[in-house]
Amino acid sequence: MSIMQQSSKAQDRTLGVWFQHIQQGMVKLPRFQRFEAWDRGRISSFLNTIINNLPVGVTLALEVAGQEKFESRYISTAEPVFAGTVTQHLLDGQQRLTAFWRSMQNNYEWETFFVYLPQFDRSESKSGAEVEIRCIPRWVNNHELRMPRWAEEPAKCLERGLIPVSLLKPGDLSAQIDFWLSDATKSLEPTDHDPQALAKYRAYMEMRATIKAEITVLRERVTHFNLPYLSLPANTSKDVALQVFINMNTNSKPLSLYDIIVAEVESVAEKSLHALEASLTDKCPKAGRYGDVSDLILSTSALLQEKLPNTRGMIEMDKKQLLVNWPKLERGVERMASLLESQGVFDQARLPTNAVLAVIAAAYELIPEDGDFLAKAEKLLRRYLWSAFFTDRYENTAASRAFSDFKALKALLRNPVFTDADLPTVPVLNRLEYPLADVDSLMAAGWPKGAGIEARAILAVTTYFGAIDFADHKSATYDSIQNREYHHVFPDALLAEAEIPSYLALNCALITWKTNRMLGRKDPLEYLQERIDWADESVVRERLKSHLISFDLLSKAHYAGVEGAAFKQKLATNFNEFLRDRANLVVRAMTSLTDGNNPTLETLWQTHQIKSTANAEAVV
């Protein structure tokens, strides 16, 4: 081929022809394509482009001759009654043609589209001066979809200058248009008894003809609107077609690594990764609580093939093997989510680091679902989980470190008789290399609503022990914490008066307020008492205990009549004592959790009380 030969040339195709081809099932979408994603604003904008006869970019199609190269699906809601021969796969242009097809069919669940014609607007205040697309949304009321009553009445629509976009659909709609016009103008038709009936009837028919003429003009514009396309010949190889798809995709959201791997899986196995992901989500809805399921799929799949759980490893992994490993991945993800939930980690917002997700999911490949080894193996995973939370192992280069930990965990899991002496072979469990957090570092940890691993780990310990809500007495669960907020135990306004930083993890409780949230210079217990249903002291003590908060220390923190330097000194002393006491509780819980145990709240507080008493006596 000459170096000067043109690589490709856009071919013209009107929307009328596109509509016919879609209607007959001749145009389909490869399964690796994303599903429809445009919102009503994008749809309206595209329809405005059509009715104003403005140019649009080209689409991209792969010609089909004989057997389809890719597993395919029809454009949304366009599955034909009698499927014709597929002649093209649409590689780019799905959103535009889906918006066109569905708006012409008026089958969007949440909206109906109209053309606004200002010359027919007879409402009290005309709402515009230009021809344009208007979207009328629907909503749910009493479990039923609703829209404004007038939008369902042709006469009321016409009174507002609105014509349904569906009347512009290509094809013979004469009867449908006449029927709509009759309904829309019936109230304007003069009666036989009107003394000027003939003149008014002529005016009425002239108005109908004018409206119909405007509809005809718009229909012609839609039917003959040019949406050109570039065409790849039918003998184009699958890998080339995929590369062109990736390079030319014009979706407003850039292609992600997942999109590319979806395409690669399709090219080597003709299976839809989107469909597999949907199946996984159905089987394990909890997985999505911890982050993007597609990211979890890729990182876990990479580890199952002993690849780094990062971009490089995901690209390098064998896509056929990904599908072979899919049952392992599904079971691993489901069991991972259950393990995290059992440890009081309920969602992405409270997860100290997402680096652990794929490691645990992939490690379950080697863990049976019952038997003696199950308990030993899951204890190892609990050790790994909490050690990842309470060391600085994953503060940087998390993917490579997760890969190293995974390989070491896998080696232990392949040896059912491993002992505690073997644990340091897992880097994150090597206490010389990665020591656990101590009291001082916990006291400095920031606000857990941020992304700090250690701060969120402190919060995770409280949710592990139930974090009973101060107001409704409900224990922490995924559902209950969705309505909770991050609040200061020692009020921010109180600490600010003494210039003491308040946004510390140990000063945070994940709870709901029943009443207003006006902050003030309040003593901690007074502050809490005003904002919750204050029960008797024993109940309040138990609620606070589940957050690892000492009722006695809070009750000491009162400042009525204390001012100036004395106030600042007393508050600083009380706050520091509170933080250190809570940090000691967290350390004791952390020590047990990172050993893979399941400590109880009662045992934790008993041990804490004994040691606190012993320390106090030693000081005396």
N, C-alpha and C positions, 0 to 999 in steps of 0.2 A: 504494500500500500504506500502511495506517495506520502511524504512527510507533510505535504500541503493539503492532503485530502481532509475534508471536514469530518470530524469525529461523529457528530450527530446534528440533527436539525429538528427543531420543534415543529410538531405537526398540529394543525388547527383541529379543534373538535368543539362543537357547540354543546351547551348544557342540555339541549334537547336530545342530542345523540348520547351524551353521557347518561342521561336519565333512562333512556331506552335500554342501553347496555346493562345498567345496574338492575333495572326492572326484570330483564330477561336472564339475569344471573351470569352474564358474560364477563363481568368485572368482579374480581374477588381480591381479598387482602391476604398476604402471607400471614401465618399465625404469629410470626415474631413481631409483627407490628403492635405498637401500643393500642389500647382501646381508645374510644373517643374521649377527648379531654377538654374540648372548648367549652367555655362558659357562655352564658347568654349574651355577654358583651361582645365576645369574639364572633359569635354567630350573627348578631345584628350587624356588626361591622362588615362582615363578608356579604351579607344580603344587601346592604347599602351599596357596596361596590358593584353588585350585579345590576340593581335597578337604576344606578347612575351610569352604567355602561363604562366603568373605569377598568383599566388593565389590571391583571393579576399575574403572579408568577406561574411558571409551567409546573405541571405534574410530571411524575416519572412512572412509567409502566414497563413491565417485562412481558413481552409477547409469549403466549402459550400456544404450542402446537402439539396436540396429542396429550400425553400424560403431564400433569402439573409437576413442576420441579419442587414446589414447596407445599407443605400442608397448609390449607387455606380456610378462610371463613368469609362469609358474606358481609358486606357493609351493614352496620347495625340497622335492624328492622327491615332489611331488604331481601330476606330469603324468599326466593320466588316460589310460587305454587308448583310450577313445572320448570325445573332447572334446565337451562340451555347449555350449550357448549361453552366452557370457559375459554376466553380468548386473551385475557390480560390479567396479570397480577399488578395491583396498584402498589408501588413502592413508596411513593410520596404524593400526598394530596388527599390522604384519608380524611383529615379533619374538614377540609373544604367540601368534599363531596358528601360526607356524612351530614354536615350542616345543611347542605342544599337538599339532599334527599329527605331528611326528617322534617325540615320546615315545610317542604312542599306537601308532605303527607300529614302534617299537623299531628305528629305522634310523640312529641316530647311530653314527658310526664309532668314537668314542672312549669312549662311555659307555652304560650301560643304567640305566634308572630303575626303582625299586621303591617300593611303599608298605610302610612298616613298621607292622605291627599287633602291639603289645606282648603282647596276650593269647595270641598263638600262638607267642611266642618261647620255645623250649625249650632254648636254649643255656645253657651253664654260668653265664654272667653276663649277665643281660638288659641290652641296650644302650640301653634307653630306656623311657619311661613314656607317651609320647604318640604318637598316629598322625602319621606324617610321611613325607615323600618322602626316599628315600635314593638316592644316585648311586653306582654301581659303575664305576670307570673301567677302560679297557683300556690296554695298553701294547704296545710292539713288542719282541719277543724272537726272535732268529734269523730276522729278516725276516718274522715273522708277528705278527698282532695277537693278544694274549692277554688274558685276564681271570682272576680267581680261579676255580679249577676248580669250587668249590662253587656259584658264581653261575650255572653252566650246568646244575646239577642241581636240579630242582624240589624234591626231598625236602630237600636241604641248605638251600635258600632258605627253605622253610616252617619248618624247624627254627630258623631265625634270625628268624622272624616276617616274612619278606619275600614280597610278592606282586608279580609284574611289573606295572608300570603299563599295559603293553599289553593286559592283561585288562580294563581299564576302558574300552576303546575303544567308542564308540557303535556300535550295530548289533547284530545277532544273533550272539553269540559262545558260545552254549550248548555246542556241541560242543567248541569250543576250551577253554572253562573246564573242562568235564568231563574232557577229556583231561589237562589240566594237574593237576587235582585227583587224578586216578588216579595219575599219576606221583609227585606230591608225597606222597601218603599210602599208597602201596602197601606200604611197609615196616611200616606200622602196622596193616595188616589182619591179623586173627587167622587162624591156619590151621584147617583142618577138624578136625584131630586135637586141638586144644586142648580140655581138659575143660570150659572155660567159653567155648567158642567162640561160642555164641549171645549171651550177655550182652556179650561183648567186641565182637562184630560190631555189636550195636545201638549200643554206645558209639562204635564206629568210624564208623558211618553218621551218628550224631548229630553227631560232630565234623565230618565232611564237610559236613553240612547247615549247621552253624554257620559254617564257613569260606565256603561258597558264599553264605550269607545276607549275610555281611560284604562279600563282593565285589559282590553285587547292590546293597547300599546305596550303596557307593562308585560303582558304575556309574551308578546313578540320579542321584547327586549330580553326577557329571561331565556326563552327558547333558543334565540340566536346568539346569546352571549358566548364569547369564545373563551374556553378554558384549554389552552394548548398543552401538549404533553411531549416529553421526550420518550423515545421508545428504545428498549434494549431488545435485540433480536432473540427469537426463541431458542437459538443454539448457544446463548450466553451461559457460561458455566455458573454453577451455584455460588462458588466462592467469589467470582467477579461480581455477580449480581448483589451479593451481600456487601461487598466493599463499596459498590456504587451507592447502595442504600445508605450506608453509614456516612459516606462523604456528602451526599446530597440531601440528607434529611433536613427539612426546613421547619420542623416543629419548634415552637417558641421555647420549649424546654430542651436544652442540649442533650444529646445522647449520653447516657450514663454507661459505665462499664457493664452494668447489668443488661442494658439494652443490647450491647454488642455480644455479650455471651448468650443471651436469648437467641440472637441471630445465628451464632455459631452452633449452638445446640441444634437448632432447626436444620442447619446445613448438613450436619453429620449424622443426625438421627431422625429427622423429620418428626420430632416430638415438640410439643409446646411447653416451654418452661413456665410461661404464664399460667397455663392450665395446672401444671404441677404445683406451682406456688399457691394457687387458689385452693387446691386440694389440701395442701399442708395447712393453710390457714383455717380451713373448715375442720380439719381433724384436731388441730392444736391452736385454738383461738388465743390462748395465753401467750403464744410466742410473740405476737405483735405488740404486747405490752412493753417489751424490753427494747424496742427499736424497729428499724426497717427490716421487714422479713427478707426482702431481696438481698440486703447486705449480709444478713445472717446465713442465708443459703450459700452465698459465694464464699464467705470466710470458712464456714464449716466444711464445704465441699473441698476447698483447698487443703485444709488440714487432713481430711480423710485420704487425700492423695499425697500427704506429706509435703505439701507446698506451703510457702509463707502465706498467711492470711492477709495479703495486701494485693495491690493492683498487679504487681509482677507475677505473684503466685497464682492469682486467679486467671490471668491470661494464659499462663503456661500449662494449667491443668488440662487433662484429657477430658474433652466434653462428653465423649461416649461413656467414659468411666464415671463421670458425674451422674449420669442416668442409672448406671449399674449400681452406684452407691446410694441412690435415692431412698430406698427403704431404710437404710442405716441412718441417713440424714433425718428422715421424718421421726423415727423412734428417738434419736438422740436429741432433737430439738424439743420434742414433747417432754422427755425426761429431764432435760435441762431446765425447762420452765417450771416443772414440778419441784425440782430441787431448790431453785431460787425462792419459790413461793414458800416452801417449808422452812426456809431460813429467814423469812420476814422481809425479803426483797421483792417488791410487788410490781414495780414498773420502771421505765426508763428514767423518769424524773428523780427517782430515789436510788438508782443503780450507781455505785461508786465508780465502776469502770466497765465499759462494754467489752473490753478485751477478753474477759473470762467466758463470754457466752459461747463462742465457737469452740474454745478449748474443751469446755464441759460437754457440749453437744457431741463433738467428735470423739471424746474419750468414752462415751457410752457404747461405742462400737464394741469395746472389749469387756463390758460389764453385763453379766447375765441379769435377767429380770427377776430371778429368785435364787434361793440357795444361800449357803454360808458366805460365799465370796461377795455377794451383793452388799452386805453390811460393811465389810472391810473396804470394798472399793468406794462406796459412797462416803465413808468416813474420810478416805483420802481426798475425795473431791471437795468435801467441806473444808478440810485443811487448806487445800489450794485456794478455794473461794475466799475465805476470810483472811488468808495470808496476802492475797492479792489486794484486799481492801486495806490492810493495816501495815503494809510496807511501801517503800517508794519504788518497787519493782516496775510498775507500769506508768510511772510519771512521764517517761520518755520512751521512744522507740518501742511502743507497745506491741506492734505486730511481730517483730523479730523476737522479742522476749516471750511473747505468748507461744510462738513456734517452738522455742527452746524448752519451755516448760511442758508443752504438749508432748514433745518427743520423750522427755524424761518420765512424764506420767504414764505414757504408753508403755515404756519399758517396764515400769513397776507393775502395771496391770497385766502384762504378759507373764508375770512371775507371781502366781497366787500366794507364794510363801514369803513374799517380801516382808521385811520387819521395819520397825521404826529407825533402825540404824541405816536403812537405805534411803530414808526420806530426804537427806541433804543432796541427793543426786538431782532432785528437782530444784532448780535455782531459787525459786521463790520460797521454798521451804528450808533453804540453807540460812540459818539464823546468823551465821558469821558474816555472810555476804549481804543479807537483807534482814537486819534486825527488825523486830516489831516496834511499833510506835510506843513511846513512853508517856508518862503523865504530863511532862512539860510540853512535848510536841502536841498532845491532844488539847492542852489548854490554849495553844496558839492557833488551832485550826479555825478557819474562817466559816462564814455562813453556809450552811449545807444546800441552800437553794442554788448556789453556783455549781461549778463543775469539779470542785476539789475532791479528790478521792478520799482523803482522810476525813474531811468534814462530813461527807455523805456516809462514810463508814460508821461514824459516831451515831448518826441518825438511824442507820441500819440496825445497830445494836438495840436501839429502843424499840423499833418496829418488830425485831425478833422477839422481844419480851412482851409484845402485845400492845404497847403504847396506848393504853386505855384512854379514850377521849375524856377530857375534863368535864365536858358538858353532857354528852349522851351516854357515857359509860360503855361505848362500843370499842371492842378491840380492833387493832389495825388489821384491815384486809384490803384487797385491791379496791373494792367498791367503796369502803368507808373512807379511805384516805384521799379519794378524789375530791372530796369536799373540805378537806383540811387545809390549813394554812400554816406558814412558818411564823411563829410568834416568840417574842422575847419572854423568858421567865422573869428576869430582872428587867423591868420596863426600860425601853430605850431612852425615854425622856428623863427618867430618874438617873440613869448612868451618864447621860449627856451633861447633866447639871454638874457632875463631878469630873467631867472630861475623861470618862472611862469608856473605852471601846465596847460596844454592845453586840456587834455582829460576829459572834463567836458560836461555833457549833455547839459547845457545851451550854450556851445560854439559849438554845433553841428547843422548842417543843412543837411537835406537829399535831395541832389540835384545831377544833372549830370553836369559834365564839358564838354564843347565842345572841348576845346583845351588841350594842354599838362598839365601834373600834376606836373611839377617841382616846388617844394616849394622854397620860398625865403623869405628874410626879407622884406616883403611888408606891407604897410598900408592896413587895411582890405578892403576898397573900391577899392584901386588900385589892390589888389590881386584878387578881384572878377572881376573887369573890364577887366583884361587880360584874363580871362578864360570863359567869357560868351559873348553872343551877347548883348552889352550894349545898352539898349533902353534909351529913355529920362527919366529924373529924376522921373516923376510922375509914370511911369510904374514900375521902379525899386522900388520905395517906396511901391507900392502895393504888389509886389512880396515879399519884405522883411516883410511887415506887416503880410502876411499870415503865416510866420514862427515866428511871434511875435518878430521881430527884428526891432529896431529903426534905420531908415536911418540917422537921425540927430546925434545919438550917434556914429555911424560908421564914419560919415563924420568928426567928431571932432578928431577921432583917427588917426592923421597923425604925422609923426616923422622925417620929413626931417630936417636935421641940428641939431637934438637933440641927444646928446651923453652921455655916462657915467651914472652917478647917476641920472642926470636930465631925461635921457631917461627912465631908469627903473622906476623912480617915476611917470612920466607921463603915461607910459604904464600901470603900476599897477593901477593907479587911473582910467584911461579910461576903462580898462578891468573889474574892480570891478563895476564901474558904469553901464557898459553894462550888466553884469551878474545880478546885482540887479534889473535893469529895466526889463529885460526879466523874471526874477523870479517873480516879482510882476504881470506881465501879466499872467504868468502861474497860479499863485495863484488865480487871479480873474476868469480865465477860469475854474480852478479846482473847485472853490466854486460853480459856476453855474452848472457845469456838475455833481458834486456829489449831487446836489439838484434835479437831474433828468431833468434839463432844457436843451434846445437846444440853447445855446447862439450864437449870430452872431458876425462875426469879426468886423463889423462896430460899434456895440454897445460896444463891449469889448474895442476897441481903444478909443472911445469917453469917456467912464468911466475912462479909464486909464489916458487920457490926463487931464480930469477935476481934478482927485485926485492928479496927479503929479503936476499940477499947484497950487492946494491948499496947498500941502505939501511945495512947493518951497516958496510960499508967507508966510506960517507959519514960515519957517526958517528965512526969512528976518525980 
